[in-house]
Amino acid sequence: MANKGILIVGHGSRSGSNEPAVEMHAKYLRDRGYDNVYHSFKGYSKPYVQDVIEDMVSAGIDEVIVVPMFIARGHYANDVVPRRVGLQKGDTEGTAVICGREVRVRITDAFGYHRMLPDTILKMAGEHEVGGKKNAVLLIGHGSKGGENKNMVMSNAEAVGNAGKRVYAAFNEFNDPAVEDALSEMGRDGIEHIVAIPLFVSSGEHTDKDLPAKLGLDGSGSRGSADRCGRTMSVTYTAPIGTRPEVGEIIESMVGEYF
């Protein structure tokens, strides 16, 4: 029987903002009874992926379940992470030679496509809706040149809309609509309160500076207002979805398929 281990791989950050989310979800798996749970980063932050997978193999692990801690598919999740764990870019399963030993490596999907994520979005929306007002959810993605981030955001927006919520989507860069354009559309539609949810893994410059400014927040908190098309809409801006404990449940569901 294989001695399995789990390796969560985060992006890493110069500011230290990415680490807490990655560490939190690794701890969640350990608390749920999983053995041999490790975490690492593809760059900027330590421990690095290559070092940790060598430690895992040295500890006797011969099958590694890799969780790319990215919300969407793309360059990092699909190209960089496989190469860092000894596979070819685009591979999701194979045999890697680590420290002279053959190790089976299997890589999960990015968590943003999981069937449970819309439930987390709906829960977040319900926590921040304002009674008596016409509420709407604004899902904000990073955006990507390849379109994978937009595909992920729009898929979740469709699921949330099918659950009965009024929902809009926007992107920080690369894709349309821009946040400002989505706000204008919401103003024209008569929305009175916006629950803005950043579909990001963790805090960072985009979530802490770029998006609040685009939403009309003054930087003093998570609440403010946006004036568009002759309407003032109140705004509640949530924490990045990747910092939610429910994402730990999603990761557990993904890795559970390999046990």
N, C-alpha and C positions, 0 to 999 in steps of 0.2 A: 504494500500500500504506500502511495506517495506521501511524503511529508510536505504538506502544503503550507504556503505562506501568502499573505496579502501585502501588496505594496501600493500605497496610495501616492500618486505623483502629482504634486502641485506645480504651478508656474514659477513660484518664488517671486520675491519683490525686494527692491532696494530699501523700501520704507519699512519692511517688516509687517505689512498689512495682510499678506496672503497666508502667512504661517498659521495664525490662530484657527482659521476655518479648516485647513488640512489636518492640523493636530486634533481639533475637536472631533472630526469624523473618524479618525483613527482610534481615538479613545472610545468613541461610541461602540465601535466594533469589538474592542477589547472588553468593554463592560458587558457586551452581549454574549461573551463567552468564546469569541474567536481567538485562537492562539496564533502566534507568529504574525502579528500585525505590525507593519512598519510604515513609515512615511518618509517622503523625500521630495526633492524639488529638481526641476530640470535646469534651473540656473538661478543666479542672484542669491538664493538662500541655501543654507546647509541644513541637513546633509544632502549631498548630491545623489542622484539616481544611481549612477555607476558604483559609487562607494557602498550604498546600502544593499544593492542586489548582490555584491560580492560578500558582504557581511552575512546575508541570508544564506548563500550557498555554503559559506564557511561554517555556518551553524547547522548544516545538514539538511537544509530545505532543498528539495529537488523538483518542486512544482510551484511556480509563482503566479498568482492571480494579480494582475496589474490593473489598478483603477486610475485612469487619467482624470484628475480632478479639474476637469474643464467642462463648461456647461454646453459647449457645442463642438461638433467635429470640425476639423480644420488642420492647419499646418502642425500645431503643437501636439494635438491629441492623436493625429493619424500618421504623422511623419516623424516628429522629433522623439516622442515617447517610445515607439517601437525600436528606433535605432539605439536609444539609450539603454534599453534592456536586452540588446543583443539580437534583435530581429531586423528585418528590412522594413523600410517605410511602407506603410499601408497594410502590413501584416497584423493580424489579430491573434494569431496562434502559431507556434512553431517551437523549434528546439534551438536554444542558445547555448553557446559554450562560454561558461563563466568560470574563471579560475581553473581552467583545464577540465571542467566537468560539464556534462550535458544536462541541461535543465529545461524542463517543459515550461513554456511561458504562454499565458493566455491573457488577453487584454479585453476589458469590458468596453462598452460604448461610453461616450460622454453622457453625463446624467441628465442633461436637458431634454432628452428625447424620451425619458422614462414615463410610463403611463401614470405614475403617481405624482408627477410634478404639477399638473393642473390642479390637483386637490390641494397642494400646498399653496398655490396662488389663490385659490378660492378662499382658503382659510385666512390668508393674509388680508385679502380684500374685506372679508367679513369683520376682521378685527378693527378696521379703520374707516368703515363706511359711516356716514353721518345720517342719522335719522331725519326724515322729513325733507331730504334733499335728493335731487336726481344725481345719483352716484355713477361713476364709471371707473374702470380700471385702465391704467396706462402701463403697458409692459414695455420696458426700455431695454434694448439690446445694445451691445457694443457695436455691432455691424461688422462686416467682413468683405474683403474684395472677392472672395470665392463664393459668397452667398450662403455658406452653411449657417452662419449665425442668424441671418434673416430667416432661413427655413425653419430653424428651431423656434425662434420667437413667434413666427406666424402659426406654426403648428400648435403651440401652447395657446395662442390667442383664439384660434378656432375652437379648441377644446373648452376653453373658459366661456366663450360665447355660446357654445352648444349647451353649457350648463345653466344658461339663463342670465349671465352677466353681460352688461354693456361693456365692451372691451375695445381698446385701441392699441396700436403698436407704434413704436418709434425707435430711432437708432441714434447713437451718439455720433457716428461717422460712417462713411462708406456707403450706407444704404439709405433709401427713402422709405417712409417720410422722416424728416428730421423732427426732433422733439418740438421745436417751435411750430412746425406745420401741423403736427398732431394736435397741439393745444388749440390752434386756430380752428381746426375741424371740430374739436370738442365744444368750443365756444359757439360755433354756428349751430351745433346740434342741441344747444340748451343745457349742457351739463353744468351742474352746480358744485359738485365736489369730486375731486380726482384722487384716487389712490394710485400713486405712481410707484411701481415696483421695478427696481433694477434687476434684470436677469443677468447678474454677474456673480462670480464665485465669492468674491470678498471685496472689502473696501479698498480704495486706491484713489489715484488722482481723478479718474473719470467719475467715480461715484461720489467722491467727497467735494470736488470742485466743479467739474464740467457740468454734470447733470443738475445739481442744485441751481447753478446760475441760469441754465436754460429753462428751468421750471419756474424761475422768478423768486426763488428762495434767497434770503439775504445771508445765509450761512450761519445763522444763529440757532438753527434747529431744523426739525423735520416737517414743520408746518409753515404754510405761507399762502400766497394767492397768486393767480396768474390772470392777467387782463388780456382778453382776446375777443375781437369782433364785438366790442361793446358790452362784454360780459366779464364780470369778476368771478372767477372760480376759486374756491378754496382747494388747497392741495395738501395732502399728506404724503410724505416721501418716506418709504420704508427702508429698512436695512437691506443689503444685497441678499438675494434669495439663497445663495450658497452658504450663508451663515445660519440658516434656520436648522434646528435639530431634525426636522422632518427629512432633510436631505441625507442625514445619516441612515434613516430608514430606507431611503431609495438605494443608497450604496449597499446596505445589507441585502436588499432584494437582488441587486445585480450580482454580488459575489456569491450569494446563496445558490445560484444556478450552477456553480462549479464545485459544490460540496455534496 
